[in-house]
Amino acid sequence: MTTAFAEQGTITVIRIQGEIDPSLMEALTLELTGLALERRTRVILDLRRVTHMALGSIRELVEKVRRFRGLGGDIKLAGPIPYVINLLKLVGATSDLDIAPDEEVAAARFGS
């Protein structure tokens, strides 16, 4: 698993590659907590290269999304492959998440 960060104005993009397992989710949680403390609460997770998500990690992600929304921001998911979308559906997370086909669409959903 690898991650990369990019800033697009007021939006932070985190590009993830590989599997989101409990250890990656722990690291991602630390990064997201740091962003929240900095009031950088507009985040896109680029999941185009994510091949699997542990079910527990999905639940943790939903909790983080709710926390960011409570702070006036959001975490949007960009470009997950069909297998990952099916995992999100399996745990009933799709109604709690904003899933976009790509980064551009996700960014546009933040508005101005």
Phi, psi and chi 1 to 4 in degrees:
 res  aa     phi    psi   chi1   chi2   chi3   chi4
   1 MET       -  139.8  175.7  -65.7  -54.3      -
   2 THR  -137.4  154.2   57.9      -      -      -
   3 THR  -131.7  153.6   58.6      -      -      -
   4 ALA  -141.7  145.7      -      -      -      -
   5 PHE  -115.2  145.5  -66.8   80.5      -      -
   6 ALA  -145.7  149.2      -      -      -      -
   7 GLU  -108.9  132.8  -60.0  -65.0  -30.8      -
   8 GLN  -124.7   83.4  -66.9 -179.2    1.2      -
   9 GLY    67.3 -118.7      -      -      -      -
  10 THR   -91.8    6.6   62.1      -      -      -
  11 ILE  -108.6  133.7  -60.2  170.2      -      -
  12 THR  -100.8  127.7  -59.0      -      -      -
  13 VAL  -107.3  126.9  179.2      -      -      -
  14 ILE  -114.3  115.3  -57.2  173.5      -      -
  15 ARG   -97.2  124.4  -66.0 -177.7  179.9   96.9
  16 ILE  -116.5  140.6  -55.0  169.6      -      -
  17 GLN  -130.6  135.8 -177.4  173.6  -21.4      -
  18 GLY   103.5 -144.6      -      -      -      -
  19 GLU  -104.0  139.7  -64.7 -172.7   10.5      -
  20 ILE   -96.1   93.8  -59.9  179.3      -      -
  21 ASP  -102.7  179.4   58.6   16.1      -      -
  22 PRO   -57.2  -37.4  -29.7   37.5      -      -
  23 SER   -69.5  -39.4   63.8      -      -      -
  24 LEU   -67.6  -39.1  169.7   63.8      -      -
  25 MET   -63.5  -35.7 -165.3   61.6 -145.7      -
  26 GLU   -62.8  -45.3 -176.3  177.3  -23.7      -
  27 ALA   -65.1  -41.5      -      -      -      -
  28 LEU   -64.4  -39.5 -174.4   57.6      -      -
  29 THR   -60.4  -42.0  -65.7      -      -      -
  30 LEU   -62.4  -42.7  -70.5  172.8      -      -
  31 GLU   -64.2  -44.3  -67.4  -65.5  -21.3      -
  32 LEU   -66.3  -37.4  -69.2  170.5      -      -
  33 THR   -62.2  -42.4  -61.1      -      -      -
  34 GLY   -61.6  -42.4      -      -      -      -
  35 LEU   -63.0  -41.8  -70.0  171.2      -      -
  36 ALA   -62.2  -41.1      -      -      -      -
  37 LEU   -64.0  -30.4  -69.9  171.8      -      -
  38 GLU   -85.5    2.2  -64.6  171.4   11.0      -
  39 ARG    63.0   28.5  -54.9  -60.7  -69.8  172.8
  40 ARG   -99.3   81.7  -63.0 -159.5   50.3   85.3
  41 THR  -106.5   16.5   57.2      -      -      -
  42 ARG  -111.5  101.9  -66.2  163.2   49.0  117.9
  43 VAL  -127.9  138.9  176.0      -      -      -
  44 ILE  -115.7  127.7  -64.0  171.9      -      -
  45 LEU   -98.5  111.4  -63.9 -177.9      -      -
  46 ASP   -82.5  109.8 -179.0  -17.1      -      -
  47 LEU  -105.9   14.3  -56.5 -178.4      -      -
  48 ARG   -55.8  -32.1  -70.6  175.6  -62.4  159.0
  49 ARG  -108.0   16.9  -68.0 -177.1  174.3   86.0
  50 VAL   -87.1  126.0  170.0      -      -      -
  51 THR   -98.1  -18.2   56.8      -      -      -
  52 HIS  -162.6  149.0  179.8   74.5      -      -
  53 MET  -130.2  128.0  -70.1 -177.4   74.7      -
  54 ALA   -65.7  142.1      -      -      -      -
  55 LEU   -59.9  -39.8  -61.4 -177.8      -      -
  56 GLY   -63.0  -33.6      -      -      -      -
  57 SER   -67.5  -34.9  -63.2      -      -      -
  58 ILE   -63.7  -44.2  -65.7  170.4      -      -
  59 ARG   -61.5  -41.4  -68.8 -177.2 -170.3  101.2
  60 GLU   -64.0  -39.5  -73.3 -176.9   53.9      -
  61 LEU   -62.4  -43.2  176.9   59.2      -      -
  62 VAL   -60.1  -40.6  169.4      -      -      -
  63 GLU   -61.3  -42.3  -70.6  174.6   20.9      -
  64 LYS   -64.7  -41.2  -79.3  -64.9  175.7 -165.9
  65 VAL   -59.5  -46.0  167.9      -      -      -
  66 ARG   -61.2  -40.4  -71.0  179.2 -179.8  149.4
  67 ARG   -63.8  -44.6  179.0  167.8  -67.9  161.2
  68 PHE   -64.9  -38.9  -89.2   59.1      -      -
  69 ARG   -64.4  -36.9  -72.5  176.9 -179.2  163.5
  70 GLY   -63.6  -23.5      -      -      -      -
  71 LEU   -92.2    3.9  -64.8  170.5      -      -
  72 GLY    90.8    8.4      -      -      -      -
  73 GLY  -116.5 -153.1      -      -      -      -
  74 ASP  -169.1  161.5 -158.9   -3.1      -      -
  75 ILE  -120.4  117.3  -60.3  171.1      -      -
  76 LYS  -108.0  144.1  -59.4 -174.5 -176.5  -60.0
  77 LEU   -99.7  133.6  -51.0 -176.1      -      -
  78 ALA  -119.4  127.2      -      -      -      -
  79 GLY    66.6   31.7      -      -      -      -
  80 PRO   -65.4  144.9   23.6  -31.1      -      -
  81 ILE   -70.5  160.2   63.3  173.1      -      -
  82 PRO   -54.1  -38.1  -29.3   37.0      -      -
  83 TYR   -60.4  -44.5  171.6   74.8      -      -
  84 VAL   -67.1  -40.2  170.7      -      -      -
  85 ILE   -59.2  -41.2  -68.3  172.9      -      -
  86 ASN   -63.2  -37.2  -73.6  -24.1      -      -
  87 LEU   -64.3  -42.3  -70.0  174.1      -      -
  88 LEU   -61.5  -40.7  -62.7  170.3      -      -
  89 LYS   -65.3  -40.2  -71.9  177.8 -178.6  176.2
  90 LEU   -55.7  -39.8 -179.6   68.4      -      -
  91 VAL   -95.4    6.7  -63.7      -      -      -
  92 GLY    72.8   26.7      -      -      -      -
  93 ALA   -89.6  -14.0      -      -      -      -
  94 THR   -64.9  -27.9   52.6      -      -      -
  95 SER   -74.8  -18.8   61.6      -      -      -
  96 ASP   -95.8   -9.3  -65.0  -47.1      -      -
  97 LEU  -118.1  147.6  -59.5  170.9      -      -
  98 ASP   -97.9  106.9 -172.7  -13.3      -      -
  99 ILE  -108.1  120.1  -57.0  168.7      -      -
 100 ALA  -111.9  155.2      -      -      -      -
 101 PRO   -69.3  -25.0   20.8  -28.5      -      -
 102 ASP  -158.5  175.6   56.8   40.4      -      -
 103 GLU   -62.1  -40.8  -78.6 -176.9   36.7      -
 104 GLU   -59.7  -46.4 -175.0  176.2  -62.5      -
 105 VAL   -66.1  -42.4  171.7      -      -      -
 106 ALA   -59.2  -45.6      -      -      -      -
 107 ALA   -62.9  -41.0      -      -      -      -
 108 ALA   -62.6  -31.3      -      -      -      -
 109 ARG   -69.4  -15.7  -70.6 -177.5 -177.2  172.9
 110 PHE   -75.0  -19.0  -81.4  111.7      -      -
 111 GLY    74.0 -159.2      -      -      -      -
 112 SER   -94.9      -   40.9      -      -      -
